[in-house]
Amino acid sequence: MDGHVIILGLESSCDETACAITDNGKLLANVISSQIDVHRKYGGVMPEIASRLHLENVGCVINEALNVANVKMEDVTAIAVTRGPGLIGALHVGLQAAKTLSLIYNIPLIPVHHLAGHIYANEFIKPLKFPLLAVVVSGGNTELVYMKDHLNFEIIGETKDDAIGESYDKVARVLGLPYPGGVEIDRLAKTGKHTYKLPTPLHDGSLNFSYSGLKTAVINLVHNLEQKGEKIIIEDMAKSFQDVAVGMVMDRVKKAVKEYKVKEIVLAGGVSANSYLRSEIVEAFKNTDIDVEIPPLWCTTDNAAMIAKVGEYLYKDKVFATLNLGVDPSWRIEDFKKF
Ligand code: KG4
């Protein structure tokens, strides 16, 4: 259609199969098929099952998105697809579907970095304001990303081991809470007290994170208390853990804004749904000239709208891939044009 840039976005990096359609930036459809109920039985995402479910669902979500948007495949200008980071088998499914559509309809194939998607999800609410600090906190990643401008990503701090969401999920599991545990810990911590002493790892003055030691400390403490037959107050354990986990994010964010002059801080990724992190970050910057952008909950979970949004910017820059494109499960955001 003349004058219209219609992007079909596809996302399959973890446990959501999703397709979205944007028309000159306007979101026309945002279809998500979540596998959470299946993975919950196993206490976490089972990669092989995730890939199979993506295979079963990818065609359906594409079809439904086209129907909801009232768009024909012939009208789509380009396909934007998550190329990484994520689960290798899961990523392959989305990429293969995207390549097939690109080949059949002879339209550009745009590889999108999943975390760039999480950051750009905020653009559905308000245009990003540069320079900015993106606080990317998810199940697979924990990074501070400095952006001077659109599509200009510099990682200024990152986890040296586990991601924050991963530690939430593991701690939840040892406390007998269902997957995904982050939301459960968030809920229980609201009525808990910080009574358990836990270590705050990595005091090297850098902007990096470490969550493995904290997670292990909770697991060991829970096992010790169980062996001694002492009752564990789950709400207090949740609160004690969350204070340290979110405290580490807040410490690094406060340090980062001293080093990097930014106009805005944006939260991104699944853990940005955390109510304590949201209130702490708003409180910390409320009397400053730095804006804090808190994404609505629909933007924090994996979706394809955010992939289509980055796709629009990459389309303008003509960042297109050929059909021999492969996935990259550990793709770095700074390398988003290298594939
Ligand atoms: O962004 P996401 O879907 O994962 C990746 O793409 O890597 O985020 C999922 C993560 C899970 O670890 C989940 O437990 C966590 O986000 N999460 C939360 C909350 N809601 C989801 N963690 C803490 N508090 C929450 N309210």
Residues whose N, C-alpha, C, O or C-beta is under 5 A from the ligand:
A	BS01	KG4	S138 G139 G140 N141 G165 E166 Y168 D169 P180 G181 G182 V183 D186 G269 G270 V271 A273 N274 S275 T300 T301 D302
